[in-house]
Amino acid sequence: MRRGRPAGLWLPMAGALLALLALLWGSQFLKAFDYFPHWNGQQQMYKLDIGWPKLPEYFTGQTFCVAVDSLHGLVYVGQRGDNVPKVLVFSVEGYFLYSWNETVEMPHGIFVLNTATDSSVWITDVGTGKYGHTVKQYSPSGKLLQVLGTPGYAGSSLIPLQFDQPAEIFVEESGDLYVVDGDGGMNNRLLKLSNDYKEIWLTGTNGTGIGQFKIPHSVTVDPVGRMYLFFTTGYFAVSEMNAFDFFCLSTVIIFVLNRFTADYKYLIVAQLNINRLAILAAPPVGAIGDCVMVNTVQLADETKPHLVDVDMKSGAVYIAEIGAQQVQKYIPLS
């Protein structure tokens, strides 16, 4: 993935294209997710693993995020609440292993990075107390390794490493980081940082106009370097080719987070307000194409799926549900 490419050139183009789409197609284009081509009763792709975890009683708070360490067979769960452990660690088989709580206030996003030499866990903290407004790196056992941002202080969009309720993080194998900064705070932006935490580029300000973002929520990157930035009111793919490539838009369904399946053929998308996972065909290289939903997983009422992650070894999907206060595991049927 190329570094150092300025975002300033393609950001206005992105906003202009969005405005043009809205003008030309208006509410008919945006009125519902079911506008897009979708599956017609094909066989389900996933089934619930009812034996995971072995003891769900360990979920004692609101489970906001989950991340899988596929290399070591570990599952990290971030939860919120008073007097509860903030990070729970399970095996992929479902056994509770340990927990840690130091310097974590209100986890929102979590990401596991494996390198040739070690592993680390990155957490975005949206708390307003002495640990909040930060992006933090931990060892697998919970030792604090790195803090980005000033703990306890919400930042201005003018300062790259001063966050205001950072929502999520994605870390490449190179160590470069993408930070979604703006889960309801004043900052509504996406940053890319180098592996030594220097700004490569920063884009987005608070608002709904050209060059502005409104509650960006998650980001992921595909194998060819395209970024997928999801909002609570819609989502689109972002390429590294100095332009936004719009993929899907909606004003009805709340899209929360997406991750690729292990074979990168599909995107797993959490839809919070209808308690559903949508499985979308990944856009082909070189062309975004239509937004095609190939399958769904309907969850129980009021589960409110918030963040998901995929075990890139087994293909299993883990869903953090803030309504049901649990994490569920779905395994592929083929």
HELIX and SHEET records of a PDB file:
HELIX    1   1 TRP A   10  LEU A   30  1                                  21    
HELIX    2   2 PHE A   33  TYR A   35  5                                   3    
HELIX    3   3 PRO A   56  TYR A   58  5                                   3    
HELIX    4   4 LEU A  272  ILE A  274  5                                   3    
SHEET    1   A 4 TYR A  46  LEU A  48  0                                        
SHEET    2   A 4 GLN A 326  PRO A 332 -1                                        
SHEET    3   A 4 VAL A 317  GLU A 321 -1                                        
SHEET    4   A 4 PRO A 305  VAL A 310 -1                                        
SHEET    1   B 4 GLN A  62  ASP A  69  0                                        
SHEET    2   B 4 LEU A  74  ARG A  80 -1                                        
SHEET    3   B 4 VAL A  87  SER A  91 -1                                        
SHEET    4   B 4 PHE A  96  TRP A 100 -1                                        
SHEET    1   C 4 PRO A 107  ASN A 114  0                                        
SHEET    2   C 4 SER A 119  ASP A 125 -1                                        
SHEET    3   C 4 THR A 134  TYR A 138 -1                                        
SHEET    4   C 4 LEU A 144  LEU A 148 -1                                        
SHEET    1   D 4 PRO A 166  VAL A 171  0                                        
SHEET    2   D 4 LEU A 177  ASP A 181 -1                                        
SHEET    3   D 4 ARG A 189  LEU A 193 -1                                        
SHEET    4   D 4 GLU A 199  THR A 203 -1                                        
SHEET    1   E 2 THR A 205  ASN A 206  0                                        
SHEET    2   E 2 GLN A 212  PHE A 213  1                                        
SHEET    1   F 4 PRO A 216  VAL A 221  0                                        
SHEET    2   F 4 MET A 227  PHE A 231 -1                                        
SHEET    3   F 4 GLY A 234  VAL A 238 -1                                        
SHEET    4   F 4 PHE A 244  LEU A 249 -1                                        
SHEET    1   G 4 PHE A 255  PHE A 260  0                                        
SHEET    2   G 4 TYR A 266  GLN A 271 -1                                        
SHEET    3   G 4 ARG A 276  ALA A 281 -1                                        
SHEET    4   G 4 MET A 293  GLN A 298 -1                                        
END                                                                             
